[in-house]
Amino acid sequence: MTSSETRAGGIAPRPVLDRLPRYAAGKPPAAVSGMASYKLSSNENPLPPIPAVLEAIARQDDFNRYPDPLSSKLRAALAGFLGVPAEDIVTGAGSLGALSQILAAFAGQNEDGKADEVIYAWRSFEAYPISVGLAGAESVRIPVLPDGRHDLDAMAAAVTARTRVILLCTPNNPTGPALTAAATEAFIRSVPADVVVVVDEAYQEFVRASDAVDGIDLYRKYPNVVVLRTFSKAHGLAGLRVGYSVSHLELTQYLRVAATPFAVSQIAERAAIVSLENYGQVVERVQTLVDERTRVTASLRELGWDIPDAQGNFVWLALGAESTAFAELAGTRALSVRAFPGEGVRVSIGEAEANTRFLQLCADYTKAPASS
């Protein structure tokens, strides 16, 4: 009898569940006497939604009704904002919900019993192996380069006849670098046109690299490209779960079949629309976080820390075996950070006071990764 059967009284789940990692959400900070606690473990926007969004949420009262399953008003607003047809947009419960639709439509286990392959960089977004496994597909993980970038050459070389989907996370979570436009376009040209290439841009609004890829530009050129974006990060709507994909009709016709009905609530849809209508204010808030990111990364390098290029709202500390110990030490200073044991620590850009305290911790720490 398997461990699953023992735990469930003889009712066993699908075998794949025992092989999947468990998603580890960022933990809240521990209370420390005399210190304000700060959560820097979940890449959340530390700022609330803009005032107009909060007002719109407060006025919402139609929760006795189901939302529009197609999120038609939001798709119309996004169509105008992005300059794309509304028919090319499919909403989901965050960008992860939109990704699940893509995998459900294009990658899984075939009638011959063989699993499709999904290629992605590793380490990258930790939900990827879970989502791929639940879809019935097989993960093909390609290690990131020492500087935290995708190894696009190795990813292209890994493509086989079973490859159905490739996930490109830019900026890469948790390491930070963004893909360049030139390298990404060359990569897309190098893979078969019947392989779906997903450009996951959850942190797109934080990118300041002049040569960074823009997924919408690629979608306009290549029918096999799907762009993922979200309102969770820059717009500060993580708790409302609203994201979307952009792709051509050849793909969206299947994504709509795979979409969970009513995944985006009316309150999430309205909040996202109002945030787009006041996008200038969103940009101002994002810039304050980008300025803090610049301060944090510059200070870390002045301290002698070797860190990858940070284009999201977080920094990556390649602490290896020291990762757990560093996270525990941060906890003694009322900071929660996200440790990936044996690999590194991801620290979200938070409130100015939180960032300053984090920098002081790094100044005191004696085992920092340094340039060779």
C-alpha positions as CSV (number, residue, x, y, z in Angstrom):
1,M,0.0,0.0,0.0
2,T,1.4,3.4,-0.9
3,S,1.7,6.3,1.5
4,S,-1.1,8.1,-0.2
5,E,-3.4,5.1,0.3
6,T,-2.5,4.9,3.9
7,R,-3.1,8.6,4.5
8,A,-6.4,8.6,2.7
9,G,-7.9,5.4,4.1
10,G,-7.4,3.4,0.8
11,I,-8.5,6.2,-1.5
12,A,-5.3,7.1,-3.5
13,P,-4.8,10.2,-5.6
14,R,-3.2,10.2,-9.0
15,P,0.4,8.9,-8.7
16,V,1.7,12.2,-10.1
17,L,0.8,14.0,-6.9
18,D,3.4,12.1,-4.9
19,R,6.0,13.3,-7.4
20,L,5.2,17.0,-7.5
21,P,6.8,19.6,-5.3
22,R,4.6,21.5,-2.9
23,Y,4.1,25.2,-3.5
24,A,5.7,27.1,-0.6
25,A,4.1,30.5,-0.3
26,G,6.1,33.3,1.3
27,K,5.7,33.2,5.1
28,P,4.6,36.2,7.1
29,P,7.3,37.8,9.3
30,A,7.7,36.8,12.9
31,A,6.9,39.4,15.5
32,V,10.1,40.9,17.2
33,S,9.7,43.1,20.2
34,G,10.3,46.7,19.4
35,M,10.5,46.2,15.6
36,A,8.0,46.7,12.8
37,S,7.6,43.5,10.8
38,Y,8.0,43.4,7.1
39,K,7.1,40.7,4.6
40,L,9.6,40.5,1.7
41,S,8.9,36.9,0.8
42,S,6.1,37.0,-1.8
43,N,7.0,39.6,-4.4
44,E,3.9,41.5,-3.4
45,N,3.5,45.2,-4.1
46,P,3.9,46.9,-0.6
47,L,1.6,49.7,-1.8
48,P,-2.2,49.4,-1.9
49,P,-4.2,49.8,-5.1
50,I,-4.6,53.4,-6.2
51,P,-7.4,55.4,-4.5
52,A,-9.8,55.1,-7.5
53,V,-9.6,51.4,-7.4
54,L,-10.3,51.3,-3.7
55,E,-13.3,53.5,-4.2
56,A,-14.6,51.2,-7.0
57,I,-14.2,48.1,-4.9
58,A,-16.1,49.8,-2.0
59,R,-19.0,50.6,-4.4
60,Q,-19.3,47.0,-5.8
61,D,-22.4,45.3,-4.5
62,D,-23.5,42.8,-7.2
63,F,-22.0,39.7,-5.6
64,N,-25.3,37.8,-5.8
65,R,-24.7,37.6,-9.6
66,Y,-22.2,35.5,-11.5
67,P,-19.5,37.5,-13.3
68,D,-19.3,37.7,-17.1
69,P,-17.4,34.5,-17.9
70,L,-15.6,36.3,-20.8
71,S,-14.6,39.4,-18.8
72,S,-15.8,41.3,-21.9
73,K,-15.4,44.8,-20.4
74,L,-11.9,44.1,-19.1
75,R,-10.9,42.6,-22.4
76,A,-12.2,45.7,-24.2
77,A,-10.2,47.9,-21.9
78,L,-7.0,45.8,-22.4
79,A,-7.6,45.8,-26.2
80,G,-7.4,49.6,-26.2
81,F,-4.5,49.7,-23.7
82,L,-2.4,47.2,-25.6
83,G,-3.5,47.9,-29.1
84,V,-4.6,44.3,-29.8
85,P,-8.0,42.7,-30.7
86,A,-10.2,41.9,-27.7
87,E,-10.6,38.4,-29.3
88,D,-6.9,37.8,-28.7
89,I,-7.2,38.2,-24.9
90,V,-8.3,35.4,-22.5
91,T,-8.5,36.3,-18.8
92,G,-7.8,34.0,-15.9
93,A,-7.3,33.9,-12.1
94,G,-4.0,35.6,-12.2
95,S,-1.3,34.8,-14.8
96,L,-1.0,31.4,-13.2
97,G,-4.7,30.7,-13.9
98,A,-4.0,31.8,-17.5
99,L,-1.0,29.5,-17.7
100,S,-3.1,26.5,-16.5
101,Q,-5.4,27.2,-19.4
102,I,-2.5,27.0,-21.8
103,L,-1.2,23.8,-20.4
104,A,-4.6,22.2,-20.3
105,A,-5.1,23.0,-24.0
106,F,-1.7,22.2,-25.4
107,A,0.3,19.8,-23.1
108,G,-0.6,16.7,-21.3
109,Q,-0.8,12.9,-21.7
110,N,-1.7,11.6,-25.2
111,E,-3.9,8.7,-26.1
112,D,-0.8,6.6,-26.6
113,G,0.0,7.1,-23.0
114,K,3.1,9.2,-23.7
115,A,3.4,12.6,-22.0
116,D,4.1,15.8,-23.9
117,E,7.2,17.8,-22.8
118,V,7.2,21.3,-21.4
119,I,10.6,23.1,-21.4
120,Y,11.4,25.8,-18.9
121,A,14.5,27.4,-17.2
122,W,15.3,26.3,-13.7
123,R,15.3,27.7,-11.2
124,S,12.3,29.7,-12.3
125,F,8.7,30.2,-11.1
126,E,8.2,27.3,-8.6
127,A,4.6,26.8,-9.8
128,Y,5.8,25.6,-13.2
129,P,6.6,22.0,-12.3
130,I,3.3,21.7,-10.3
131,S,1.2,23.1,-13.2
132,V,3.0,21.0,-15.8
133,G,2.7,17.8,-13.7
134,L,-1.0,18.3,-13.0
135,A,-1.6,18.8,-16.7
136,G,-0.2,15.3,-17.3
137,A,2.9,16.6,-19.1
138,E,6.6,16.1,-18.4
139,S,8.9,18.9,-17.2
140,V,12.2,19.4,-19.0
141,R,14.2,21.8,-16.8
142,I,17.2,23.6,-18.2
143,P,19.5,25.1,-15.6
144,V,19.9,28.9,-15.7
145,L,23.3,30.4,-16.4
146,P,25.6,31.4,-13.5
147,D,24.3,35.0,-13.9
148,G,20.7,33.9,-13.5
149,R,19.7,34.2,-17.2
150,H,17.9,31.6,-19.3
151,D,20.3,29.4,-21.3
152,L,18.3,29.8,-24.5
153,D,20.8,27.7,-26.5
154,A,20.4,24.8,-24.2
155,M,16.6,25.2,-24.2
156,A,16.5,25.2,-28.0
157,A,18.7,22.1,-28.0
158,A,16.4,20.3,-25.6
159,V,13.4,20.5,-28.0
160,T,12.2,17.1,-29.2
161,A,9.3,15.8,-31.2
162,R,7.4,15.6,-27.9
163,T,7.9,19.2,-27.0
164,R,4.6,21.1,-27.0
165,V,5.2,24.1,-24.8
166,I,8.2,26.3,-23.8
167,L,7.9,28.7,-20.9
168,L,10.1,31.8,-20.9
169,C,9.9,33.8,-17.6
170,T,11.0,37.3,-18.0
171,P,12.2,38.8,-15.7
172,N,13.0,35.4,-14.4
173,N,11.5,34.7,-10.9
174,P,13.5,34.3,-8.7
175,T,16.8,35.2,-10.2
176,G,15.9,38.6,-11.8
177,P,17.3,39.1,-15.3
178,A,15.0,39.9,-18.2
179,L,15.4,38.3,-21.7
180,T,16.6,40.5,-24.4
181,A,14.4,41.2,-27.5
182,A,17.1,40.0,-30.0
183,A,17.9,36.8,-28.1
184,T,14.3,35.9,-27.6
185,E,13.3,36.4,-31.2
186,A,16.3,34.4,-32.4
187,F,15.2,31.6,-30.0
188,I,11.6,31.6,-31.3
189,R,12.9,31.3,-34.8
190,S,15.0,28.4,-33.9
191,V,12.2,26.2,-32.5
192,P,9.4,24.5,-34.5
193,A,6.5,26.7,-35.3
194,D,4.1,24.2,-33.9
195,V,5.6,24.6,-30.4
196,V,3.7,27.1,-28.2
197,V,6.2,29.6,-26.7
198,V,4.8,31.3,-23.6
199,V,6.4,34.7,-22.6
200,D,5.5,35.1,-18.9
201,E,5.8,38.8,-18.1
202,A,4.3,39.0,-14.6
203,Y,6.8,41.7,-13.7
204,Q,6.9,43.5,-17.1
205,E,6.1,47.0,-15.6
206,F,9.2,46.9,-13.5
207,V,11.7,46.3,-16.4
208,R,14.0,49.2,-17.2
209,A,16.6,47.4,-19.4
210,S,16.6,49.1,-22.8
211,D,17.1,45.9,-24.7
212,A,14.5,43.8,-22.9
213,V,11.9,41.8,-24.8
214,D,8.3,43.0,-25.1
215,G,6.1,40.0,-25.4
216,I,3.4,41.9,-27.3
217,D,5.8,42.7,-30.0
218,L,6.6,39.0,-30.4
219,Y,2.9,38.0,-30.3
220,R,2.4,40.4,-33.3
221,K,5.1,38.6,-35.3
222,Y,4.7,34.9,-34.3
223,P,1.4,32.9,-34.2
224,N,2.9,30.4,-31.7
225,V,3.6,33.0,-29.0
226,V,1.4,33.5,-26.0
227,V,2.0,36.4,-23.6
228,L,1.1,36.2,-19.9
229,R,0.5,39.3,-17.8
230,T,-1.1,40.0,-14.5
231,F,-2.6,42.8,-12.3
232,S,-1.1,41.2,-9.2
233,K,2.2,43.0,-9.1
234,A,2.4,46.5,-10.5
235,H,-1.3,47.2,-10.0
236,G,-1.3,45.8,-6.4
237,L,-4.3,43.5,-7.0
238,A,-2.7,40.2,-6.0
239,G,-5.6,39.2,-3.7
240,L,-8.2,39.7,-6.4
241,R,-6.6,37.2,-8.8
242,V,-6.9,38.7,-12.3
243,G,-4.5,38.0,-15.1
244,Y,-4.7,37.3,-18.8
245,S,-3.0,35.9,-21.9
246,V,-2.6,37.4,-25.3
247,S,-2.3,35.2,-28.4
248,H,-3.8,34.8,-31.9
249,L,-7.2,33.3,-32.6
250,E,-5.6,30.0,-33.7
251,L,-4.7,29.6,-30.0
252,T,-7.4,31.5,-28.1
253,Q,-10.1,29.4,-29.6
254,Y,-8.7,26.5,-27.5
255,L,-7.8,28.5,-24.5
256,R,-11.5,29.6,-24.1
257,V,-12.5,25.9,-24.0
258,A,-9.9,25.2,-21.3
259,A,-10.8,28.3,-19.2
260,T,-12.4,27.9,-15.8
261,P,-15.8,29.6,-16.0
262,F,-16.2,32.7,-13.8
263,A,-12.6,32.6,-12.8
264,V,-12.4,36.4,-12.7
265,S,-14.9,38.0,-10.3
266,Q,-16.8,41.2,-11.1
267,I,-14.9,43.0,-8.4
268,A,-11.6,41.9,-9.9
269,E,-12.7,42.9,-13.4
270,R,-13.9,46.3,-12.2
271,A,-10.7,47.0,-10.2
272,A,-8.5,46.1,-13.1
273,I,-10.4,48.3,-15.5
274,V,-10.2,51.3,-13.1
275,S,-6.5,50.7,-12.6
276,L,-6.0,50.8,-16.4
277,E,-8.0,54.0,-16.6
278,N,-5.6,55.5,-14.1
279,Y,-2.4,53.9,-15.4
280,G,-0.3,57.1,-14.9
281,Q,-0.7,56.7,-11.1
282,V,0.2,53.0,-11.3
283,V,3.4,54.0,-13.2
284,E,4.3,56.5,-10.6
285,R,4.0,53.9,-7.8
286,V,6.0,51.4,-9.8
287,Q,8.7,53.9,-10.3
288,T,9.0,54.4,-6.5
289,L,9.7,50.7,-6.2
290,V,12.1,50.7,-9.1
291,D,14.0,53.6,-7.4
292,E,14.1,51.5,-4.2
293,R,15.4,48.5,-6.3
294,T,18.1,50.7,-7.7
295,R,19.1,51.8,-4.2
296,V,19.1,48.2,-2.9
297,T,21.1,46.7,-5.8
298,A,23.7,49.6,-5.7
299,S,24.1,49.2,-2.0
300,L,24.5,45.5,-2.2
301,R,27.2,45.8,-4.8
302,E,29.0,48.5,-2.8
303,L,29.0,45.9,0.1
304,G,30.7,43.5,-2.3
305,W,27.7,41.3,-3.0
306,D,27.6,39.6,-6.4
307,I,23.9,39.7,-7.5
308,P,22.3,39.1,-10.9
309,D,20.7,42.0,-12.8
310,A,17.4,42.7,-11.0
311,Q,14.6,43.7,-13.4
312,G,11.6,42.6,-11.3
313,N,10.5,43.8,-7.9
314,F,13.0,41.5,-6.1
315,V,16.7,40.7,-5.8
316,W,18.4,37.3,-5.8
317,L,21.1,36.3,-3.4
318,A,22.9,33.1,-4.5
319,L,23.8,32.0,-1.0
320,G,23.7,28.2,-1.7
321,A,24.1,26.2,1.4
322,E,23.7,29.4,3.6
323,S,20.3,30.2,2.2
324,T,18.2,28.8,5.1
325,A,20.5,30.3,7.7
326,F,20.3,33.7,6.1
327,A,16.5,33.6,6.0
328,E,16.4,32.5,9.7
329,L,18.7,35.4,10.6
330,A,16.4,37.8,8.7
331,G,13.6,36.5,10.8
332,T,15.3,37.7,14.0
333,R,15.2,41.2,12.5
334,A,11.4,40.9,11.8
335,L,12.0,40.4,8.0
336,S,10.6,37.4,6.1
337,V,12.5,36.5,3.0
338,R,12.0,33.6,0.6
339,A,14.7,30.9,0.9
340,F,15.3,28.2,-1.7
341,P,17.4,25.7,0.4
342,G,20.7,25.0,-1.2
343,E,20.2,27.6,-3.9
344,G,19.6,31.1,-2.8
345,V,17.3,33.7,-1.2
346,R,14.8,36.0,-3.0
347,V,14.1,39.3,-1.3
348,S,11.2,41.4,-2.5
349,I,11.5,45.2,-2.7
350,G,9.3,46.5,0.1
351,E,8.9,49.6,2.1
352,A,11.9,51.9,2.4
353,E,12.4,51.1,6.1
354,A,12.3,47.3,5.3
355,N,14.8,47.7,2.5
356,T,17.1,49.7,4.7
357,R,16.9,47.0,7.4
358,F,17.6,44.3,4.8
359,L,20.7,46.2,3.7
360,Q,22.0,46.5,7.3
361,L,21.5,42.7,7.6
362,C,23.6,42.2,4.5
363,A,26.3,44.6,5.8
364,D,26.6,42.5,8.9
365,Y,26.5,39.2,7.1
366,T,29.9,37.6,6.6
367,K,29.1,34.9,4.0
368,A,28.0,37.0,1.1
369,P,28.4,35.8,-2.4
370,A,31.2,37.7,-4.0
371,S,32.6,38.2,-7.5
372,S,35.5,36.0,-8.3
